[in-house]
Amino acid sequence: AGLHSGMQASEMENTRKAEPFHWLSVANQKTSCEIINEARNVLQTVRTRRPFTPADGQRKLFGSGSSQDLQNRPPSVFSLRASSFDLAESRPVSGVRLSPLDHKPLLITSAKDEDSSIFLPKPPADAAEVRRVSSARAYLSGTSSLGNLFSAKVVPLDQSEEKLDCGEPAMMVNNLDRSNTNCLAEQRLYTPLKDESRQLICNGHVSRSGSKDFMRETTGAFLFQLRGERSVLVQYGNVRLLHKSLLRCLEDETRINDWEEEEVFWHIKILPILRELEKVEDNIENLCLACTNLYQTLNEGNMLGKRCKRRSELLKTLYKLVDMDSDPLCLKLAKIILAMKVDGKNLLNVCKLAFKICRNEKNDYIVQNDRLLDCLLEVLRNEDLQKNNEALLYCMGAIKFMSGNAVFLNEMVNKGAVEMLLQLMKQINNIKENDTCFSSLGHLLVQLTATLRNLADWAPARCQLLGSGAVSELCVALEQRVNDKDVCTYVVRILSKLSSYSDFCAALADCSRCYILFLALLNKHQKQQDLVIRIIFILGNLTAKNNQAREQFFKEKGSANTLLSLFQTYYELDLSAQTWYHDREEKGKKQLKHPSEAEDVLIKLIRVLANLSIHPGVGATLAAERRVVELLVTVLEYKSIDDCEELVINTATTINNLSYYRVKSSAVQDKKLHIAEMLLKLLMSDNMDGIVEAIRVFGNLSQDHEICDFIMQRKIYKFMIALLDSKNQDVCFSACGVLLNLTVDKNKRAVLMEEGVIGKLVDCLQDFGPADWQLACLICKTLWNCSENITSAASRFGEDTDTLLVLLTSLLDEKLVLDCSLDTDVRHCHKLHWEREFKPVAEKLLDRIQSHHSFLPAVPVTPF
């Protein structure tokens, strides 16, 4: 099957009867060449430009076209002062205290109140043992005081007897709490020791002689000596609790040592820089240098983050400098404050500070040099999404501004920003609609998708987007945010860019729910041109090469009605706009040369219909749909090619595709004469692309006798013959197709021959023969029809007879015509077309001419 089909080679071998190549024959299983031939002859996909998105003149959190309510969305412009920051949130985290004991001690106030079930250890009988116990008690109480915090040491019992007064009472528990010695904060204990070689454990110190054995064996009851004569008996059932406390003692000791080192570092290295920063009268350049020095020094001293004990004092100094209102200085401040891992209100304000800096395009250079991007990505990576969603919003907004500069794109890709953003999107997608932060996270999603839109233009980023499963997450975002026009627009813009690439089209086609989502969006936002045009563009890309996508989309419930509803809506809008433009022209004002918004939607919508019609089942259904054909014809009626070239040509291409299906209920056949009238206007234009499309439609319609009569009556055949002189192979191919169908009728054939069609066909064969075997085949079929009932070759072909004989003989020489220098695949394709299409027809035509020709030319004619 094809636009112009003819007899099979077997039929030509069995009979010499002249039969027109016009008649459709029953073909065998189609070869790849035949499929290619059909695509060239009849069915064509349509290409179009990607929708244009003008750059926003100003950097804003939300674009000028945002649908968000101004009262509900976060502002792009705000006042930020030192007073905006909260010093209380800058205090360092206090030391971790021990958890309360599960076992509550039993307090016994006197011996009379003792319970017989409670065992009280008897006083040691040995005097030396008494001294040892007293020494231990005195040591515990002495070393737990604040004054002995840094000097406490482990002392053997026998050495402590002379230093400690056994009668000195122990400190109270609340005093121990204030001492930072957490291991003894709630556990002032006395234990009877059996081994004189053992050493006491206090303030995180463990004796060198078997501390593990000590912890394993120290169980049972521990007696606290309080001020006065009362005793407290505390029983422990598990030694693990003591072990845990002792480990905390070791950590406390480490913290104490670190604190001492940090104090020295602070006073020697950090404090002088802070004093320099406090000189308000100093100039901005000096303050920036001091900030750079401060960051490097903090990093050197391992004091970034929340580890710095004097963090509050440091941040307080930095916050004051925000009032200087200098972008270079604020950039330095933002970098340090972010590195100090602030949270809450301070995190929000420092993200706003970074946003404010990045909002000014002139700051891009200093932002890149100071590597602010690293700090902002760290915020996105580590901060809690729901707790800090507003801070993340401004952080993401700053990154969005950076992504508008091509210099930052490569840096973002190298730092893993693509995967990070997709992970963040996945977290947002996991938040359900009934969650309290669902709406506010929509603002964050706008910034995120706007950033991905910029990254989608960068080739390395596209590879990462495909490999990270971006298509599925984007579809989930569309499904969840179908009521959020801003999110939908940015997601669709991303898919619009990515769908221009075949690998993304394949991935999107595999996402089975995408067609339902697109239809839902089209129905919900039908008059939102910027959203509609991009969805239609995506659908056009999906249906351009994927036959399964054509079928799957068309089978979705309401797909055809949605497309027709959009067609009707934007046709009416365009018709109204055209009336307004014509009024402007009458007043001397120039009309816009580029397509209007309504025209642009119609261009891409008609492209979808053209691509869908390539599928046999879908194409036949659309050809029988009267509303589709009527709207297409209406476009040709009211729109000239000078008004909008792309729209008119796309319309003609779609009618051409639909006219291929000769079904009984074809609406194209019902309106064929009216369509022919509209195409005549296109033929008379100066636009060669429009002329070619009109001829292609005539090629299909001319299989009908009424259309052939129309062509002859309106002298269109003369135009077709003249086009054979064109140097464009496609123009010659289409014109020859119409002439082929006209030569079926012997009366029309005679008129064509009187106009010199034979000589034009021979010249065309000589010009394009070995370069285009499909065109050569079509020419031979037309000449075959012209030679019906031939009695003499000379009487039918005249002076072109000898030239045609030489041409056919030469073109049938395989060694001569098949160029061995061609690429293997190209040569193979040429050979297939030559063998299966041209050779059978040319051989029969040559045989017919030779059988009716009595002599060969005296002088050979060079064929090409």
Secondary structure, 3 states (H helix, E strand, C coil): CCCCCCCCHHHHHHCCCCCCCCCCCCCCCCCHHHHHHHHHHCCCCCCCCCCCCCCCCCCCCCCCCCCCCCCCCCCCCCCCCHHHCCHHHHCCCCCCCCCCCCCCCEEECCCCCCCCCCCCCCCCCCHHHHHHHHHHHHHHHHHCCHHHCCCCCCCEHHHHCCCCCCCCCCCCHHHHHCCCCHHHCCCCCCCCCCCCCCECCECCECCCCCHHHHHHHCCEEEEEECCCCCEEEEEECCCHHHHHHHHHHHHHHHHHHHHHHHHHHHHHHHHHHHHHHCCCCCCHHHHHHHHHHHHHHHHHCCCCCCCCCCHHHHHHHHHHHHHHCCHHHHHHHHHHHHHCCCCHHHHHHHHHHHHHHHHCHHHHHHHHHCCHHHHHHHHHHHCCCCCCHHHHHHHHHHHHHHHCCHHHHHHHHHCCHHHHHHHHHHHHHCCCCCCCCHHHHHHHHHHHHHHHHHHCCCHHHHHHHHHCCHHHHHHHHHHHCCCCHHHHHHHHHHHHHHCCCHHHHHHHHCCCCHHHHHHHHHHHCCCCHHHHHHHHHHHHHHHHHCHHHHHHHHHCCCHHHHHHHHHHHHHHHHHHHHHHHHHHHHCCCCCCCCCCHHHHHHHHHHHHHHHHCCCHHHHHHHHCCHHHHHHHHHHHHHCCCCCCHHHHHHHHHHHHHHHCCCCCCCHHHHCHHHHHHHHHHHHCCCCHHHHHHHHHHHHHHCCCHHHHHHHHHCCHHHHHHHHCCCCCHHHHHHHHHHHHHHCCCHHHHHHHHHCCHHHHHHHHHHHHCCCCHHHHHHHHHHHHHHCCCCCCHHHHHHHHHHHHHHHHHHHCCHHHHCCCCCCHHHHHHHHHHHHHHHHHHHHHHHHHHHHCCCCCCCCCCCCC
